[in-house]
């Protein structure tokens, strides 16, 4: 199972790097951009899907607090971001770093630490089919 997860993550990172620059606004905050990469039914977890998107954070952008209805694996494709979950201490992540957001935990801070470069993230959701993935806006599915 671990090997399959590593392979899937590698494929998704490769897809994210090759994704065209055509993006969609993220929620009501037009400084964040996102692109749907993949949505698949998880046949071994009935009633659940895996959805992968890229998120681009504009230079210096701070995203509004939000939460998710499923587990989220986040991988930093490029840049440097500061992330805080709930009341935990904020953590700085750079290209190649990752974190997990459990369902229902408020993501209190997402900040691009560069004032010149876009930060790009890969977000992989494991969620109940038909559930709203984020409280910060819609993700086109």
N, C-alpha and C positions, 0 to 999 in steps of 0.2 A: 504494500500500500504506500509506503514512504517513497519508493522508487517511482510509482505512478504520480504522486504529488509533485515530485521533483521534475519529472518529465513534463507534466502539465504546466507547471510554473515556467519552465524554460520555453515551452512553445508559446505561452501567453506573452512573455517578455519579448520574444522574437516578433510576434504579431504586433505588439505595441510599438516597437521600434520601427516597423515597416509601415505602420498605419499612415494613411494620407493625412494631410493637414486639415482636411475638412472636419470641422468640429461643431458641437452644439453648445449653446449656453447652458451653464449649470445652474438650475433653479432660477431664482430671481437675481442672482449675482452674476452679471455679465462679464465680470473679470475672471471668472473661472470658466474653463472650456472643457468639454468632455466628448468622448467618442465611444459608442458602443462597439465592442470587439466581438463578443460572443455571448450567446444565451443558449444553454443546453439543459435538457431535463436530466436529472440524476436518476438513472434507472435503478441504482442500488439504494437510493434513499427516496422511497415513494413520496410524492407530493412536494418534492423540492427541486430547485433549479440552481445552476451555477451561472452567474452573469459576470462578465469581465468588461471593464471600461478603462479608458485612460482619462485622467484628469490633468488639465494644465492650469497651474496657478499663475496669474499675472505677477510681474515683479512687485514685491512689497505687499501683496494682497493678504488680507486676513479674512478667512471665511467665517460666516456666522455659525454659532453652535448648532449642532444637529445630532441625530442618532439614526441607527439603522435597525431594521427588523430581522436581520440575519447576521451571521458571522461575516466579517470583512477582513481579508488579507490585503495589506497595502504594501507595495514595493516602490521605492523611489527609483525611477528610471533616470532622472537627471535633476540636478539642483540640490538645494539644501532647504529643508522645511522644519518647522517646529510644530510638534503635535502634543496635545494634552487630552487625556481621557479622564472625564470626571474631575475629581479633586486631586488626582495624582500630579506629580511634578511634571512640567513640560519637558519634552525630550527633543533634541535636535537630531535630525536624520539627514544623511547625505546619500548620493548615488550608491545604490547597491544595498542599502539598509531596508528593513521591513518591520512591520508591526501588525498586530491583530486587534480588531475591535469587536468585542463580544456584543451580541444583540442587546439593545436597550440602554447601553452605556452612552452617556452624552459625550460627544466629541466636542469639548469646550473650546479647543483652539486648533486651527490649521493655518499656518502662516508661511508664506514664501519669504525666506530670510534675505534674498537678494533683491536689491532695488533696480537691477538691470536685466536679469535673466529670468526666463520662464522656468518654473519647476514642473516636472512631469511625473505623475504617479500612475501606477497600474493598481486598480482596485478590483479584487475578485470577491464577489458576494456568493455565499451559500445561503439560500433563503427559501421559504415556503413559496410554492407556485402562486402567482397572483398577488403576492404581498407588495406593499409599497416599500421600496428599498431605502429611502432616505426621507427625513423630515425637512430637508433643506430645499426640496424641489423635486420635479419629476425627472426620471431617467427614461428616455425614449427606449422602448423595448421592442 
